[in-house]
């Protein structure tokens, strides 16, 4: 049996579904129930191993309370500006980071900090840690 690699756009849309679902604090099971599917099917959509049909994409977007375009913003091969958004799409590493539970938790917590100087200090700290990590990697 040959295994076909998932289409990059299917993987990307799946990662956007996962990111938004996690942002809402929704489980795969809850999304599956709302769609009339099992959590395993949602998991396959999120990994890009199963393609999502147009009507299902619209249904997912409604449940996740986003426009359908949200699921495609910044996808491989898309227009760099996005359709009518006037800004360049986020680099892939931003989407990848926000698709992780750690990335979302950090983003949520960081945005709750109202003191701009404290936020800047946190960014400086993280940048220093990253520089030390990179230097340590270079020595290996």
C-alpha positions, 0 to 999 in steps of 0.5 A, spaced: 500 500 500 503 506 497 502 512 502 501 519 499 504 525 503 498 530 505 497 536 500 501 542 503 495 546 503 491 541 506 496 540 512 496 548 513 488 548 513 488 543 518 493 546 522 489 553 522 483 549 524 487 546 530 490 553 532 483 556 532 480 550 536 485 550 541 484 558 542 477 557 543 479 551 548 475 546 544 477 539 544 477 535 538 471 531 541 467 537 541 468 539 534 467 532 532 460 532 535 458 539 532 460 536 525 457 529 527 464 526 526 468 522 531 474 526 534 479 521 530 476 524 523 477 531 526 484 529 528 485 527 520 483 533 518 488 537 522 493 533 520 492 534 513 491 526 512 484 527 510 481 532 505 476 537 507 470 538 502 468 545 501 461 545 505 465 542 511 470 547 511 464 552 511 461 548 517 468 548 521 469 556 520 462 557 523 463 553 529 470 556 530 467 563 529 472 565 523 471 567 516 472 561 511 478 565 509 481 565 516 483 557 514 487 559 508 490 566 510 498 565 509 497 558 506 502 555 501 502 558 494 497 563 496 497 571 494 503 574 499 498 579 501 492 575 502 485 577 499 484 584 500 488 584 507 493 589 505 498 586 510 503 581 508 501 574 511 505 571 517 511 567 516 510 560 517 514 559 523 508 564 527 503 559 525 507 553 527 508 556 533 501 558 534 498 552 533 502 549 539 499 549 546 505 552 548 505 557 543 497 559 545 498 559 552 504 564 552 500 568 547 494 568 551 498 570 558 503 575 554 497 579 552 494 579 559 500 583 561 498 590 561 505 594 563 508 595 556 515 595 559 514 589 563 512 586 556 518 589 553 523 586 559 520 579 557 521 579 550 528 581 551 529 575 556 526 570 551 531 573 546 537 573 551 535 565 552 535 564 545 541 567 543 545 563 549 541 557 546 544 558 539 551 560 541 551 553 545 548 549 539 554 553 535 559 550 540 557 543 539 
